[in-house]
C-alpha cells in the first residue's frame, strides 16, 4: 500500500513496468481481488507482461474469477500489438477454472497441444472440472518420468469423491512437497472429511514439510466443519505457537471458522484486522456469524453498510432472519432484493424464503414465491423441494406436501423428515410410520430427527405400542428421544411408567424431559409428580414462565389458591414475565394479527357484531361457554367473558367477513387452542359451512361439518378444570426440532397463562407484516416482547346480546379495578425523572428568570422527586433559555443530597463547565435520526457518539455518572419512521460507553403502542432492560398508553415534565412532554408507587404555568377542577 501510494505521488502508477510489479506483489501477498483489479485498470494500455501478471494472480483463485480471465483473453486477442505465445495458454487454462476446458480445442487448433506445460494445464483442468477419463488420456500421451503428475491425478479422484484412490495415488508419490500435501488436504476438506484432513496435517508436520499460507487456509476451512471441538482447539493452539502471518484468504477462512463455532468476539477481531482488505466474502462471513448467535441488529447494520452485495450477502441476511424467528423480515428483505435487478435470487434464496413462509403459515405468499421461482427459471435444488414440503405441511395442505415429495427424483433424509414432521403435526401417525418404512426401503437410514418426528407422530395419534417399538429400535437413543417417549406414555395415562423412565435413564436429563413429565402430570391431575418436575425445571430454566404457569394452573384447578399465589410470587421475585397469546390470518398478502379482546383492527366493529350474531346461533345450537378454561379466582360471569374473545375467535370472524363463502379458513395461533375455542370453532364450521384449519403451537386441527381431525383427543384427555395451555415438551414434536427451525411463531412454547389475557393489540393488525405505511418498519413486529398486555374493559364478551354490545355495566368501580389489575403485570415501583427544568423550559420562547428556575427545582425536590434535570450546559446561541445554566447549577448544588440533579453536556467543553459549576451527574443527548442530529446537535450521529465517548471517558476519571438519551426513537418529521435497529444501535453505543441509564425519547410524539413495542424489543435485545427509561412527548395523546405498555415490557423509569412546560418545536401540533402529574396519577390509581407527593406536584404545575402566563395545567388538574365544579353545582341544586 505504501509503495502504491509512493508511485501515485510520483505519477508512476500508469506505467506498465510498475503495474506489473505491483500485481506480482499482490499475488505474493494474496491481496484482495478487487484491489488488484484496480491496479490492473490503472494502466490505459497494458502490455503482455501486465496481462500475464494478472493471469498469474487469478490462477490460484479457481472458478470464481473465470469470467474475468476470459475477458482478459478477449482483450488480448483484440490487441494487434500483443502476440500470444505458448507460455500464455497454461496460465489462461489454469486461471479460467471450468472455462479452461474450452481452451483445449483452441490450443489443439493452434498446434500447441504437444507442449508439456500446456498438457499439464489441460490435464489439471479436466481432473478438476471435466471428465476425469480425459485427464487420463492426456496423461497416457505424456512421456515417462511423470510421478509428480500423480498430484493432479489424485485431484481427479478427489473430484469424483473417490478419496480412497486419491489417497493411494498420494501415498505413491515418492517425494511429497508442500504442494502435494496441500492437494490431499484440500481433497479431504472439500469432500466432508475434516477430521481426516486434520490428521493428515499432523502427518505433514511430522514429516518435516513446513506448511505455507495455502496449507493454513485449507486446514482452517477443515476446522470450520469439524465436529470435534477439542481437535479444533488443538489446531488453534498450534497456529498461535507458529505465529503465522495469515494472508487475506487465511484470515477469511479463520473468520468463517470462528463464525461457525459461534465465537463471535474472535470472528469480529479477525474481521477488524482485515481493515481495508474487507471484501464481500468477509462481510458475508461476518453477517453469518452475527446471525448464528442471534445478533440480527449487528448483522443488518453490516449488511446495510456494504457498498456491493452479492447473492451470498442477501442469502446470509435472509436466512439469518428466517433461522432466528424473524420470518416476516426475511420475506420483506426478499421483496427488496427482487425490486433490484442485481443480484438475482438463486435456489438458496428461495429455500430460505419458502421456509419463512412456512413459519408464518403464509400460504398465499408462499405460492407467490413458488411462482417467482418458476417465472425466473430458478432450478429448484433438493433444499427448495424440502422447503416446499415444509411450507405446505405448515399451511395445512398435506396433499400438496405429498405431491412435492413424490416429485423429487432423488430424495434425501431431510425430505423424509420434512414429510414425517407434517404427518406428525396433522395427527397422521400411521402414515408417518409407513413413510419411515419406505425410507428404509430406499436404503436411507433414519437419523435422530427422523425418530423424533416418528415418536411425535405416535404421541399425537395415541399409538403407544408402535411408539414403544420404534423407541426400542433406536440403537443409541438420546435425551430428546427419551423425552418423546415420556410424552407418549404420559398422554395415554401411564404417568408412573413415564416417571420410571426419567428415574432409570442413563442420560443427563434436560428441560424438555421434565417438561413432558410436567405436562403428563397436568393432564392426569398428578400434583405430586408435577411438583417434582416443576422443581427440576425451576433449576434448569429459572426464567421460563410456562413451568410456573402450568404448576400454578394445576393448583388453581384443585382450588389451592394459596399455592397459586406462592408460585406466582416466586415468579415475580425471579423477574419472570408472561407472554401474550395471539392468532393471525393471511389475507391479500398481509398478515392480520389478533390478541384476545383486540379492538385495534380497522374492522373491529364488524368483527364484534359477527361475534354477537354467532353467539346467538351457537347458543341456539346448544353451545355453553366452557368456563373451566379460566383458572383464576374470579366470578363465573367474568370467566365466561374471558373465554369469549380469545384471539382465534376474532381471527375466524375476521376471515368469515373478508373471504368468499365456502373457501378454506386458515388460522395460526402461537399458543395451544383452548377447549372452549375448540368446541366453538367446531360448531362454527358446521353453521357456516366452512373448513377451518387451525395450527396451534402443538398440532393442526382441521374443522369441518362440526368435527375436528384430532377426534377431540386433545380435549377429551383434559380434566374438567384443566388449563388451556401447553407444556414444556410438546416442543420436540413437530416441525422445529426435526428441521431445527427457530421461529418464535412456530416454535411450541410453554404457555404463560391459563388463557389468553383480555388485552388490546399493540399492533395495527390491518397493516400486517408486509406493508410499508407511514411507519415503514411496522411489519417487523413479530412478537410483543415481555408481558406487555394493555387490557380492555373486562365486560366485552364474545356472546353479548345486541342490547349489551357496548361496554356499559353496573359493576362497582372497585370490582372494575380489581379485575383490571388481576393480570396487568406492572412493576410495584416506578422511578420518575423530572426533565421539565431542562427539556421543558428549553422549548419555551419566553425567557424564565434564573430565580424562578431555582424555585421550581426546589419545589420539585420537595414534592419527593428523587431525580430532577436541573439545566443544560449548551451554547446560549443554540438555546438562549439556558444561558444561566451556571448560575442555576451553583444555586441548587446543595440539593444534591436530597435529589440527583443531572445536567446535559453536549461535548467535553460543556462537561467541564458543568463540573466546574458543581454538577455531580451529567447526561449526553444522542439521536437516532441523522437529520435531527445535524439540525439540533450540529453533527452527524457518529460524530456525536465520538463527542460523547470523550465525555464518558472524562466522567469516568472523575467518578461522575453519565445518563444517556436517544432522541427520535420512533420517528422525525424529515426522515419519517426510524428503524428500531437504528435506535438499538445508538442505545448500544451509549451503553458500551458506560451510561448507567439510557432514556429512549419519542421526541416528536408520533409513537403509539404499535410502534413503541418493536422499538423497545430491538433495544432490549442489546441493552439490559434495567438500564432503560422512556421519555414520551404527547403530540397525539398517546403518551400514557405508551408509558403503560413500556412498563409492562419491563421498563422501570419514566421521564416527564411538570405541567405547563415545553411545546415541542420539532413537530406540528406537538404539545410537549406528558405531564408528570398525569403519569404519577395514572400509576397511583393502578397501585404503583412513585414516592411523589401528587398534591405538592400539582402546586408545582400551577406555579410554573402561572409564571408562563398559562391557565391550563395537567389533565388531572383540569379534571379535578371540573369534578369540583360539578360537585358544587350538585350541592347548589
Secondary structure as GFF3:
##gff-version 3
##sequence-region A 1 1133
A	DSSP	alpha_helix	2	9	.	.	.	ID=ss1
A	DSSP	alpha_helix	16	29	.	.	.	ID=ss2
A	DSSP	alpha_helix	33	41	.	.	.	ID=ss3
A	DSSP	alpha_helix	48	59	.	.	.	ID=ss4
A	DSSP	three_ten_helix	62	65	.	.	.	ID=ss5
A	DSSP	alpha_helix	66	78	.	.	.	ID=ss6
A	DSSP	alpha_helix	86	95	.	.	.	ID=ss7
A	DSSP	three_ten_helix	97	99	.	.	.	ID=ss8
A	DSSP	alpha_helix	100	109	.	.	.	ID=ss9
A	DSSP	alpha_helix	116	128	.	.	.	ID=ss10
A	DSSP	alpha_helix	132	140	.	.	.	ID=ss11
A	DSSP	three_ten_helix	147	149	.	.	.	ID=ss12
A	DSSP	alpha_helix	150	159	.	.	.	ID=ss13
A	DSSP	alpha_helix	163	172	.	.	.	ID=ss14
A	DSSP	alpha_helix	178	190	.	.	.	ID=ss15
A	DSSP	alpha_helix	194	207	.	.	.	ID=ss16
A	DSSP	alpha_helix	213	225	.	.	.	ID=ss17
A	DSSP	alpha_helix	229	242	.	.	.	ID=ss18
A	DSSP	alpha_helix	248	261	.	.	.	ID=ss19
A	DSSP	alpha_helix	264	273	.	.	.	ID=ss20
A	DSSP	three_ten_helix	275	277	.	.	.	ID=ss21
A	DSSP	alpha_helix	280	292	.	.	.	ID=ss22
A	DSSP	alpha_helix	296	305	.	.	.	ID=ss23
A	DSSP	alpha_helix	311	323	.	.	.	ID=ss24
A	DSSP	alpha_helix	327	339	.	.	.	ID=ss25
A	DSSP	alpha_helix	347	360	.	.	.	ID=ss26
A	DSSP	alpha_helix	363	375	.	.	.	ID=ss27
A	DSSP	alpha_helix	382	394	.	.	.	ID=ss28
A	DSSP	alpha_helix	398	407	.	.	.	ID=ss29
A	DSSP	alpha_helix	413	425	.	.	.	ID=ss30
A	DSSP	alpha_helix	429	441	.	.	.	ID=ss31
A	DSSP	alpha_helix	448	461	.	.	.	ID=ss32
A	DSSP	alpha_helix	464	473	.	.	.	ID=ss33
A	DSSP	alpha_helix	479	491	.	.	.	ID=ss34
A	DSSP	alpha_helix	495	504	.	.	.	ID=ss35
A	DSSP	alpha_helix	511	523	.	.	.	ID=ss36
A	DSSP	alpha_helix	527	540	.	.	.	ID=ss37
A	DSSP	alpha_helix	545	557	.	.	.	ID=ss38
A	DSSP	alpha_helix	561	573	.	.	.	ID=ss39
A	DSSP	beta_strand	582	587	.	.	.	ID=ss40
A	DSSP	beta_strand	590	595	.	.	.	ID=ss41
A	DSSP	alpha_helix	604	620	.	.	.	ID=ss42
A	DSSP	three_ten_helix	627	629	.	.	.	ID=ss43
A	DSSP	alpha_helix	636	644	.	.	.	ID=ss44
A	DSSP	alpha_helix	647	658	.	.	.	ID=ss45
A	DSSP	beta_strand	665	669	.	.	.	ID=ss46
A	DSSP	alpha_helix	675	688	.	.	.	ID=ss47
A	DSSP	beta_strand	692	695	.	.	.	ID=ss48
A	DSSP	beta_strand	700	704	.	.	.	ID=ss49
A	DSSP	beta_strand	707	708	.	.	.	ID=ss50
A	DSSP	alpha_helix	713	716	.	.	.	ID=ss51
A	DSSP	alpha_helix	735	739	.	.	.	ID=ss52
A	DSSP	beta_strand	759	760	.	.	.	ID=ss53
A	DSSP	three_ten_helix	778	780	.	.	.	ID=ss54
A	DSSP	beta_strand	790	791	.	.	.	ID=ss55
A	DSSP	three_ten_helix	802	804	.	.	.	ID=ss56
A	DSSP	alpha_helix	813	821	.	.	.	ID=ss57
A	DSSP	beta_strand	831	834	.	.	.	ID=ss58
A	DSSP	pi_helix	836	840	.	.	.	ID=ss59
A	DSSP	three_ten_helix	841	843	.	.	.	ID=ss60
A	DSSP	alpha_helix	850	862	.	.	.	ID=ss61
A	DSSP	beta_strand	867	868	.	.	.	ID=ss62
A	DSSP	beta_strand	871	873	.	.	.	ID=ss63
A	DSSP	three_ten_helix	880	882	.	.	.	ID=ss64
A	DSSP	alpha_helix	885	892	.	.	.	ID=ss65
A	DSSP	three_ten_helix	893	897	.	.	.	ID=ss66
A	DSSP	beta_strand	903	905	.	.	.	ID=ss67
A	DSSP	alpha_helix	908	916	.	.	.	ID=ss68
A	DSSP	beta_strand	921	927	.	.	.	ID=ss69
A	DSSP	alpha_helix	930	932	.	.	.	ID=ss70
A	DSSP	pi_helix	933	937	.	.	.	ID=ss71
A	DSSP	alpha_helix	941	957	.	.	.	ID=ss72
A	DSSP	beta_strand	961	967	.	.	.	ID=ss73
A	DSSP	beta_strand	971	972	.	.	.	ID=ss74
A	DSSP	beta_strand	976	977	.	.	.	ID=ss75
A	DSSP	alpha_helix	980	993	.	.	.	ID=ss76
A	DSSP	beta_strand	997	1002	.	.	.	ID=ss77
A	DSSP	alpha_helix	1009	1020	.	.	.	ID=ss78
A	DSSP	three_ten_helix	1025	1027	.	.	.	ID=ss79
A	DSSP	beta_strand	1028	1032	.	.	.	ID=ss80
A	DSSP	alpha_helix	1039	1048	.	.	.	ID=ss81
A	DSSP	beta_strand	1053	1056	.	.	.	ID=ss82
A	DSSP	alpha_helix	1076	1085	.	.	.	ID=ss83
A	DSSP	alpha_helix	1094	1107	.	.	.	ID=ss84
A	DSSP	alpha_helix	1115	1132	.	.	.	ID=ss85
###
